[in-house]
């Protein structure tokens, strides 16, 4: 199994979780919020999702994605276990900028 490079240094912006993935009002994020809510994640407990996605990036199976001007992308597949105990296969997408070694979270979606 391949792991996300430098996963121990991975970063996730709070706004990416609260205002995008967990927002039922965001034009794109609301569809992702629906599946994350089914696992028990909410905007109020975004810290739990932050923790779980960091673990997902560290433990999931990683595949190298596209290389763009913004950096090298990586897709990590694995199971998210939500606060309510439900499980769902998820893909998290990360990028490492050309001038960095730190993976930054881009998005996540059901596999």
N, C-alpha and C positions, 0 to 999 in steps of 0.2 A: 504494500500500500504506500502511496506517495502522500506526503503531508505538505501543507502550505509552508513555503519558505519563511523563516523567521516568524512563525506563528506566535511565538511568545511575546513578540513586540507589536502584534496586530492592534489596530485602532478602529474604533467605531464612534462616529459623531452622535451625540445625544439627539440632535434634531432629526437625523436620518431615521431614528427609531420612533420618536414621539410624533413628529410632524409628517412622516411619510408612511413607514410600514404599519404603524398602529393608528393612523388617522382614517376614520370612516368618512371624512370630508374631502380628502385628497383625491383628485381626479384619477390618478393611477394607483396610489397606495391603498385606496379603500378596498380594492379587490384582494390585496394581500392582507389587509387588516382583518378581513372576514375569516380567512383561514387561520390566522394567528389568534384571533379571538376564540375560535373553536378549540384551540389548545389551552386557553386560559390566560393568554397575554392581553394586557390592556395598556392604555396610555399611562395610567397611574402606576403600573408595575413595570415600566420600560426597563428599569435596572435589571430585572430578572432576564428579560430578552437579551439585553447587552451581555450579561454573563453567559447565557446559553449559546449565543452566537459566537462569542470568543471561543468557548469550548468546542463548538461545532467546527470552527476554523482550525483548531489544534488537533482534533481527533478524526475528522472526516477524511474521506478519500479525495485527494486533490488531482485535478487535471489542468495542465497548462492551457490557457485560452489564447485569445488574440493579443498581439502586441500592437499597441497604438502609439500615437504621439504622446499620450498621457502616461503610458507605461505598459507593463506586462500584466495581463489579467489572468486570474486563476479561478476555477470553479471547484467548490468543495461540496461533496455529497455526503449526507449522513442523516441520522434520525434526530429530530428535535423532540424532546419530552417536555411538554408544557407544564405550567403550574397545576393544572387539573389532572395530570397524569396521562393525558392522551398523547399518542405518538403520531408523528407524520414525517415521511421522508422529505427532506428539504435540500435545496441547493443554495449555497451562499456564494456570492461573487466578490472577489477582492482584486485590488490593483496595487502594484508596486511601481511607483514613479521612477523614471530613469535615473534621477539623482538621489534615490533613497533605497533603503533595504527594508522599510517598514510597510507591511501590507495594510491597506486601508479598505474598509468595508464599503461596497457599492450597493448591493441589494441582496435580497433573498426571496425565494419563491418555492412553492411545492414542487417536488420532483415528479 
